[in-house]
Amino acid sequence: MDGYIRVKAGDDFWNLMDMIFTDQFMKKHTNFDSFEYFRYSSAVMVNWGGEYMIYPEKVFNNFIVESTEFSNWDQMVMAAADERFGAA
């Protein structure tokens, strides 16, 4: 599928996403109060919670630009991880 990203996920992956995307992070850096609301709002373009996270890269990154202070999903994940675990 051209233009789609497919990331191996599973329970550990989804638990990590829930751990790094705290309500505090989401309120500070996005238009959402929680990661749950973010997932709900982007569910039409992202497979949340499956064995794989699958999303159309360009469409999802446009959603990120419009609803967060980040320019893409990768930047958002890295910022959340840095904030949660402390940047080196």
N, C-alpha and C positions, 0 to 999 in steps of 0.2 A: 504494500500500500504506500504509494508515493506521498511524501509529505507528512507521514504519520510516524510518531515515535512510539516504540514498544519497549517498556522497561520491565524486567522480571521483578515481581513484587512478592506477595505472600505476607503472612502475618507479621514477620519481623519488620519488613519494609513499612507496612501500614502503621505498626506501633511506633516506629521511629518518626514517621510523618506526624502522627498525633503528638508525640513528645516534643518535637522542635517547633511546631506551629501552635504555640501557646496562645491563649486568649489575649494576653498582654501584647505579644508580637503582632497578632492580627489587628488589634485595635490601633496600634501605633503605626503600622506600615501599610494597612490596607483599608478598604471601605467596608470591612466586615468585622463583626464582633467576635467571631470564632472561626476556626478551621472548618467546623461543621457547616456553617453558613456559606463559606467559600466553596466547599465541595458541592453543596446543594445548588448554588448559583452556576457552577461550571459543569454540572452533571450532563448537560446536553452535548458537551464536547469531550469529556474525559470519563474513562472507565475507572471509577473509584472503588477500590476494595476487592478487585479480582486478583487472579493469579498474575496478571500483567496489568501495568498501567499503560493504557493506550490513548494517545491524543494527537490531534492534528497540530503540528508544531506551530505553524503560522497563526492559526485561529486562536489557539490557547495563549500564545505569547501576546497577541493583540488584547485578549481579555486581561492578561496580567498588567499590561501597560495602562489599560483603561481603569483598572480597579485597585491598583497597588502603586507603590512608589518604585517598582522595579521594572526593568526593561525586558525581562524574560523569566521563565520558570526556574531555570538553573540558578540565576542570580538570587531569586527569592529563596530557594532551598538553601543555598550557601549562607545567605544572611541569617536565616532562621537558625541554622546549625551553629554558626558563629556566636549568635546571641545566646543561644541555649547552653552551649558548651564552652564558650570563651574562645575568641580568636587567638591564634598563636602569635 
